[in-house]
Amino acid sequence: MFMLKKKIWTKEIASICHLAWPAIVQEALNVVVTYVDTAMVGALGATASAAVGLTSTVGWLVSGIAVAFGIGVLSVCAQADGAKQTMRLKRAGQQALFITLFVGITITMICLLISPYLPIWLNGDEAIRKEASLYFMIISIPFLLRAAVIILSSALRGVKDMKTPMLINLYMNVINIILNFLLIYPTRSFFHITIPGAGLGVMGAAIATAISFVVGGILIFIRYYHNDIFDFRRTGFHIYKQELQDCLRIGIPVVMERGVICLGHVTFSSLIARLGVVSFAAHSIAIQAEQAFYIPGYGFQSAAATLVGNALGEKNENKVKQTTQLICTMTFFLMLIAGICLFIFANQLMSLFTPDQQVIALGATVLRIVSVSEPIYGVLVILEGTFNGMGDTKAPFVFSLITMWGIRVLGTWIMISLLHLPLQFVWIMMVLDNIARCILLLYRFLKGKWRYLLE
């Protein structure tokens, strides 16, 4: 009996890891390019780092909208796959294209319209407003193709093709890094070798990112179009009302959740901007530096969403529970190790991105504060993936609304505006927000509030 159970658990872990490893690699690649971007811009000084960091939260907001609609597509595809509903799977996957066009075009127009005013709305220092506005405008121009990378990748993950998004992400990151070297810095010599450069600074970093979006969008569309399950070459492009409504029914609450979280981040950043350039640079760089320690959580999140969606399609309640519990346990221990590493190497990590000693010292302090919550954040990420895969997205939206605005934003306003406390206390509010959201999601899962979806 023990041997049989051991074999079952081994098989489950192998299945999870098989789906998770491409997502983990992709997340790691994203972190590498983020690190390189942050380090290259950071070498230009605290002002350049603050200019890029000022609008980054709005960048997360608009990307988060595309991610949310992608979750709707992934959930419907995964459930149809689990239920062996071939026609529904095909039709749901095809709706990703139409959602991409609508989201991409709409968000591009909005971003271009607000780019001149955004740094002012975010309370950015006058010294960084011009560069911050230009950076945001350039990376917004190809947002349709950025949306294609996000949403079409979700459709492919819904049919368990995890490798294609990983490979395309690899190509995008390589292009971004190479163009960063060529566009950010002026022509310089290295060991008597002349390296050409455009010397565009922050604008160069924006152009490199925009070009990588264009290449990634074209490549993902080609692979999506040629996927045999979606069968575009035989059926052509069609809108199927029922499947489109199902994708939107799941995706729209996630859009609202991401909107609540990201607008909270925008408000949060605008409050932190009042602390000055050094504090804001330390905050922006620390946020980027911490991303490496999210890799296990976000890597396993994709596997959780797909496998739980399959289990729900099979109407298998025990499989939903066991899959979620197993992935949560694996992620908790992996992110416990990550949190310990973050605490120990916080100073060294910050020094990778900036030579400014004030920024390094402050950033290392806040990284150590957040390191204690890494395992809990890992469980939170997996539970988000579980509810997304099930299509139970309304309650997580309400929880995000409560914790983001009731704890993080309100707490930060009290710390900065009323108590006049430094950045460290703001990051304590971040930790409390994540812990509270994790507890609410865990309570909902353990109480089985999602069982109505099995009917």
NORZIVEN-V556126 format. One record per residue. N is the residue number from 1. RES is the residue in one small letter. PSI is psi in degrees with one decimal (* if undefined). OMEGA is omega in whole degrees, -180 to 180 (* if undefined). D_LAST is the distance of its C-alpha to the last C-alpha in Angstrom with 1 decimal. Layout:
BEGIN
n={N/N}
res={RES/RES}
psi={PSI/PSI}
omega={OMEGA/OMEGA}
d_last={D_LAST/D_LAST}
END
This chain:
BEGIN
n={1/2/3/4/5/6/7/8/9/10/11/12/13/14/15/16/17/18/19/20/21/22/23/24/25/26/27/28/29/30/31/32/33/34/35/36/37/38/39/40/41/42/43/44/45/46/47/48/49/50/51/52/53/54/55/56/57/58/59/60/61/62/63/64/65/66/67/68/69/70/71/72/73/74/75/76/77/78/79/80/81/82/83/84/85/86/87/88/89/90/91/92/93/94/95/96/97/98/99/100/101/102/103/104/105/106/107/108/109/110/111/112/113/114/115/116/117/118/119/120/121/122/123/124/125/126/127/128/129/130/131/132/133/134/135/136/137/138/139/140/141/142/143/144/145/146/147/148/149/150/151/152/153/154/155/156/157/158/159/160/161/162/163/164/165/166/167/168/169/170/171/172/173/174/175/176/177/178/179/180/181/182/183/184/185/186/187/188/189/190/191/192/193/194/195/196/197/198/199/200/201/202/203/204/205/206/207/208/209/210/211/212/213/214/215/216/217/218/219/220/221/222/223/224/225/226/227/228/229/230/231/232/233/234/235/236/237/238/239/240/241/242/243/244/245/246/247/248/249/250/251/252/253/254/255/256/257/258/259/260/261/262/263/264/265/266/267/268/269/270/271/272/273/274/275/276/277/278/279/280/281/282/283/284/285/286/287/288/289/290/291/292/293/294/295/296/297/298/299/300/301/302/303/304/305/306/307/308/309/310/311/312/313/314/315/316/317/318/319/320/321/322/323/324/325/326/327/328/329/330/331/332/333/334/335/336/337/338/339/340/341/342/343/344/345/346/347/348/349/350/351/352/353/354/355/356/357/358/359/360/361/362/363/364/365/366/367/368/369/370/371/372/373/374/375/376/377/378/379/380/381/382/383/384/385/386/387/388/389/390/391/392/393/394/395/396/397/398/399/400/401/402/403/404/405/406/407/408/409/410/411/412/413/414/415/416/417/418/419/420/421/422/423/424/425/426/427/428/429/430/431/432/433/434/435/436/437/438/439/440/441/442/443/444/445/446/447/448/449/450/451/452/453/454/455}
res={m/f/m/l/k/k/k/i/w/t/k/e/i/a/s/i/c/h/l/a/w/p/a/i/v/q/e/a/l/n/v/v/v/t/y/v/d/t/a/m/v/g/a/l/g/a/t/a/s/a/a/v/g/l/t/s/t/v/g/w/l/v/s/g/i/a/v/a/f/g/i/g/v/l/s/v/c/a/q/a/d/g/a/k/q/t/m/r/l/k/r/a/g/q/q/a/l/f/i/t/l/f/v/g/i/t/i/t/m/i/c/l/l/i/s/p/y/l/p/i/w/l/n/g/d/e/a/i/r/k/e/a/s/l/y/f/m/i/i/s/i/p/f/l/l/r/a/a/v/i/i/l/s/s/a/l/r/g/v/k/d/m/k/t/p/m/l/i/n/l/y/m/n/v/i/n/i/i/l/n/f/l/l/i/y/p/t/r/s/f/f/h/i/t/i/p/g/a/g/l/g/v/m/g/a/a/i/a/t/a/i/s/f/v/v/g/g/i/l/i/f/i/r/y/y/h/n/d/i/f/d/f/r/r/t/g/f/h/i/y/k/q/e/l/q/d/c/l/r/i/g/i/p/v/v/m/e/r/g/v/i/c/l/g/h/v/t/f/s/s/l/i/a/r/l/g/v/v/s/f/a/a/h/s/i/a/i/q/a/e/q/a/f/y/i/p/g/y/g/f/q/s/a/a/a/t/l/v/g/n/a/l/g/e/k/n/e/n/k/v/k/q/t/t/q/l/i/c/t/m/t/f/f/l/m/l/i/a/g/i/c/l/f/i/f/a/n/q/l/m/s/l/f/t/p/d/q/q/v/i/a/l/g/a/t/v/l/r/i/v/s/v/s/e/p/i/y/g/v/l/v/i/l/e/g/t/f/n/g/m/g/d/t/k/a/p/f/v/f/s/l/i/t/m/w/g/i/r/v/l/g/t/w/i/m/i/s/l/l/h/l/p/l/q/f/v/w/i/m/m/v/l/d/n/i/a/r/c/i/l/l/l/y/r/f/l/k/g/k/w/r/y/l/l/e}
psi={-44.4/-42.5/-38.7/-44.8/-40.4/-40.8/-40.4/-46.8/-40.3/-42.0/-42.6/-45.7/-41.2/-41.2/-42.6/-47.2/-35.3/-40.3/-31.0/-32.1/-38.9/-37.5/-36.6/-44.6/-43.1/-43.8/-40.0/-40.6/-41.3/-41.8/-41.4/-48.0/-33.3/-42.9/-45.8/-45.6/-49.4/-41.4/-41.8/-44.4/-38.4/-31.1/-18.9/-11.6/169.3/-32.5/-43.7/-41.9/-42.5/-36.0/-43.2/-41.3/-25.7/-45.0/3.6/-33.3/-35.8/-35.4/-41.3/-37.0/-51.7/-37.0/-36.2/-31.5/-44.9/-42.2/-41.7/-46.2/-33.6/-35.9/-39.0/-44.5/-46.9/-44.9/-47.0/-42.2/-45.4/-40.5/-39.9/-37.5/-44.3/-34.4/0.0/35.1/85.8/-45.9/-42.2/-39.4/-46.3/-47.8/-38.8/-42.7/-35.5/-26.8/-18.6/-34.9/-44.9/-36.7/-39.8/-46.2/-45.4/-50.5/-45.9/-47.4/-43.6/-48.5/-37.2/-47.7/-43.6/-45.8/-41.1/-33.6/-36.8/-11.9/-36.9/-25.5/-15.2/-48.7/-31.2/-45.4/-29.5/9.9/30.2/144.9/143.2/-28.6/-21.7/-2.3/-44.3/-48.2/-38.6/-41.5/-44.2/-42.4/-47.9/-38.6/-43.8/-44.5/-14.8/-24.1/-45.7/32.1/-27.7/-42.9/-31.6/-42.1/-36.6/-43.6/-43.3/-52.3/-42.9/-31.6/-38.8/-39.6/-42.0/-38.8/-32.3/-23.4/23.6/22.2/88.7/-21.2/-37.2/-50.3/-36.6/-47.2/-41.9/-37.6/-38.0/-48.4/-42.9/-43.1/-39.6/-45.5/-43.7/-46.1/-45.0/-46.9/-31.1/-47.4/-36.6/-27.7/-30.4/-46.5/156.7/172.5/132.1/166.6/140.2/110.7/46.8/13.5/126.6/122.9/117.4/150.4/148.4/-19.4/36.8/-8.4/-131.0/-38.0/-35.4/-40.7/-38.6/-42.8/-42.0/-44.1/-43.7/-42.8/-39.4/-34.9/-42.9/-48.7/-46.0/-41.7/-41.6/-44.7/-43.1/-35.2/-41.7/-46.8/-37.5/-45.2/-35.1/4.1/126.0/-30.7/-41.0/-25.5/39.3/-36.7/-26.5/-39.3/-21.0/-162.5/120.3/144.5/127.1/112.9/-46.4/-47.9/-36.8/-43.1/-39.7/-43.1/-42.3/-36.2/-38.7/-39.9/-37.1/-44.8/-31.9/-37.4/-44.9/-40.0/-49.2/-37.1/-44.3/-46.0/-48.3/-36.8/-34.7/-41.7/-39.9/-49.1/-42.2/-47.8/-37.5/-32.5/-42.8/-32.2/-24.5/-18.0/-8.6/169.7/-43.4/-47.8/-41.0/-38.6/-43.1/-42.9/-48.4/-44.1/-40.3/-38.8/-44.7/-41.8/-35.1/-20.9/-33.0/-27.0/0.0/-8.4/-49.5/-41.8/-52.7/-26.0/-47.5/-17.7/-41.9/-42.0/-40.6/-45.9/-45.2/-48.8/-39.1/-38.7/-43.4/-46.5/-38.6/-39.4/-31.6/-5.8/38.7/93.3/-43.0/-38.0/-37.9/-48.1/-50.0/-41.3/-46.3/-46.2/-41.8/-46.1/-37.8/-43.2/-46.4/-45.4/-39.0/-48.4/-35.1/-40.6/-17.6/-45.2/-43.1/-40.7/-39.0/-43.8/-41.3/-41.5/-43.8/-40.9/24.5/-44.9/-46.8/-36.7/-46.8/-36.4/-13.8/-24.7/-16.1/144.9/-7.0/115.6/-32.9/-44.1/-41.6/-48.8/-45.2/-42.7/-40.2/-37.4/-47.1/-31.3/-37.9/-33.8/-47.5/-20.0/-30.2/-19.4/4.5/-45.9/-38.4/-38.8/-35.9/-44.6/-40.1/-45.6/-42.8/-42.1/-36.6/-44.4/-40.6/-50.1/-33.5/-43.2/-34.9/-18.9/12.4/85.8/-6.9/-45.7/-44.6/-33.3/-46.1/-43.0/-42.7/-40.6/-44.3/-49.7/-40.8/-49.6/-32.0/-26.9/-59.6/-55.4/-51.0/-42.5/-41.6/-41.4/-42.1/-44.9/-42.1/-50.8/-37.2/-45.8/-12.7/44.1/158.7/-176.1/-33.3/-38.8/-28.3/-41.4/-26.5/-37.7/-37.6/-46.1/-45.3/-36.8/-49.9/-42.2/-44.3/-41.9/-37.7/-44.2/-42.5/-44.4/-40.2/-40.6/-44.7/-41.2/-47.6/-30.7/-7.1/31.5/-8.4/-0.9/-21.6/-22.4/-19.7/-14.7/*}
omega={179/-179/179/179/179/179/179/179/179/179/179/-180/179/179/179/-178/179/179/-173/-169/177/179/177/178/179/178/178/178/177/-180/180/-178/176/177/-179/177/-177/-180/-179/178/179/178/178/178/-177/-180/178/178/180/180/179/-177/-175/-176/-177/180/177/174/177/-180/-176/175/179/177/177/178/-178/178/176/178/177/179/-179/-176/-179/179/-178/179/178/178/179/-180/-179/178/-172/-178/178/178/-180/-177/179/179/-179/-179/179/-179/-178/176/178/-178/-178/-178/-176/-177/-179/-178/178/-179/-179/-177/180/180/-175/-173/180/-173/-173/-180/179/180/-177/179/179/177/-178/-178/-175/-173/-177/-180/180/179/-180/179/-177/-179/-177/-178/179/-176/-180/-174/176/-180/174/177/178/179/-175/-172/180/174/179/178/180/178/179/176/173/172/-178/-172/-179/177/179/-177/180/175/177/-180/179/-177/178/179/-179/-178/-180/-179/174/180/-175/-172/-175/-173/174/176/-177/180/178/-175/177/176/180/179/-178/179/-178/179/-176/177/-178/179/178/178/180/-180/179/179/-178/180/179/176/-179/-180/-179/-180/179/-178/-178/178/179/-179/178/-179/-177/178/-175/-178/-179/167/-180/-174/-180/-174/-174/-176/-178/172/176/-169/-175/-179/177/178/179/178/-178/179/178/-174/-175/174/177/175/179/178/179/178/178/-179/-175/174/173/177/179/178/178/-180/180/176/-179/180/179/-179/178/-174/-178/179/-179/177/179/179/-177/-179/179/176/180/-178/-177/-175/-179/-175/173/-171/-179/-178/-177/175/-179/180/179/178/180/-179/-178/-176/178/175/176/-178/178/176/177/-175/-175/-177/-179/-180/176/-178/-176/179/-179/-179/-179/-179/177/-179/179/-177/-180/-176/177/-179/170/176/179/179/178/179/180/179/-175/-171/-177/-180/-179/-180/179/-178/175/-169/-178/175/-175/-175/177/179/-180/-177/-179/180/179/179/-178/176/178/177/-176/-177/-177/-177/-176/-180/179/178/177/177/178/-179/180/178/174/178/179/-179/176/179/178/-174/177/-170/-177/-179/176/176/180/179/179/179/-178/-172/-179/-176/-178/-178/-173/-175/-180/179/179/178/178/-178/-174/-172/-177/-175/178/-180/-176/-173/-177/-178/176/-179/173/176/176/-180/-180/177/-178/-180/-179/-179/178/-180/-179/179/-180/178/-180/-179/-176/179/177/-179/-176/-172/179/-180/180/-176/*}
d_last={32.2/33.1/34.0/30.8/28.8/31.2/30.7/26.9/27.4/30.1/28.0/25.2/27.9/29.5/26.3/25.8/29.5/29.6/27.2/28.6/32.3/32.7/30.9/33.2/36.2/35.2/34.9/38.2/39.8/38.6/40.2/43.4/43.9/43.1/45.7/48.2/47.7/48.0/51.0/52.8/52.4/53.1/56.4/57.5/57.3/55.2/55.5/53.9/51.0/50.4/50.5/47.8/45.7/46.0/43.6/41.4/38.8/38.6/38.3/35.3/33.8/34.2/33.1/30.1/29.0/29.1/27.2/24.4/24.0/24.3/21.3/19.2/20.5/20.1/16.4/15.6/18.1/16.9/13.3/14.8/17.3/15.0/13.2/16.9/16.6/20.3/20.9/18.1/19.4/22.9/22.3/20.5/23.4/25.9/24.7/26.0/29.5/29.2/27.6/30.5/33.1/32.0/31.5/34.6/37.0/35.9/36.1/39.4/41.0/40.0/41.2/44.6/45.1/44.6/46.3/49.8/48.6/46.0/48.4/50.0/46.7/45.9/49.3/50.6/54.2/56.6/57.7/54.3/53.1/54.6/53.3/49.9/49.6/50.9/48.6/45.4/46.6/47.3/44.0/42.2/44.0/41.9/38.5/37.1/37.7/36.4/33.1/33.1/33.5/30.6/28.0/29.0/29.0/25.4/24.6/26.6/25.0/21.6/23.1/24.7/28.1/29.2/32.9/33.7/32.8/34.8/37.8/37.9/37.8/40.7/42.7/42.1/43.2/46.3/47.3/46.7/48.9/51.7/51.9/51.9/55.0/56.6/55.7/55.7/59.1/62.5/64.5/65.5/67.2/65.6/68.0/70.3/67.5/66.9/63.2/62.8/60.8/60.2/60.4/57.7/56.2/53.0/53.0/53.3/50.2/48.2/49.6/48.7/45.0/44.9/46.3/43.8/40.9/42.6/42.9/39.4/37.9/39.9/39.1/35.3/35.3/37.4/35.1/31.9/33.6/34.6/31.3/30.6/26.8/27.1/30.0/31.9/35.2/34.1/31.8/33.4/31.8/29.2/26.8/23.5/22.1/18.3/18.4/20.9/18.9/15.9/18.5/20.1/17.0/16.5/20.3/21.8/20.6/22.0/25.1/25.5/25.1/27.6/29.8/29.8/30.7/33.2/34.8/35.1/36.8/39.1/40.1/40.4/42.7/44.8/45.4/46.5/48.7/50.9/51.9/53.9/54.0/54.3/51.3/49.2/50.3/49.5/46.0/45.3/46.6/44.9/41.5/42.2/43.6/40.6/38.3/39.5/38.0/34.5/34.5/32.6/29.8/29.3/29.8/27.0/24.7/24.4/23.6/20.9/19.2/19.4/18.5/15.5/14.2/14.9/13.2/9.9/10.5/11.3/8.1/11.0/10.8/14.5/15.5/14.2/16.2/19.2/19.6/19.6/21.9/24.2/24.6/25.2/27.9/29.6/29.7/31.0/34.0/34.8/34.9/36.9/39.5/39.3/39.8/42.9/44.3/43.8/45.6/48.5/49.1/48.4/52.0/52.3/49.1/50.3/53.7/52.1/51.4/54.4/58.0/58.0/58.4/57.2/53.9/53.6/54.3/51.9/49.1/49.4/49.2/45.9/44.5/45.3/43.6/40.3/40.6/39.6/36.1/35.4/33.2/31.1/30.8/29.7/26.7/25.9/25.9/23.6/21.0/21.3/20.7/17.6/16.0/17.4/15.9/12.3/13.2/13.2/16.7/17.5/18.2/20.4/22.3/23.1/24.2/26.4/28.0/28.9/30.3/32.0/33.8/34.1/35.4/36.6/38.1/39.3/40.6/42.4/44.0/45.2/46.6/48.4/49.4/50.1/51.0/52.4/51.0/50.8/48.1/47.2/45.7/43.6/42.0/41.3/39.1/37.2/36.6/35.4/33.0/31.4/31.3/29.7/26.9/26.2/26.1/23.6/21.2/21.7/21.1/17.7/16.7/18.2/16.8/13.2/12.7/10.3/7.6/5.6/5.5/3.8/0.0}
END
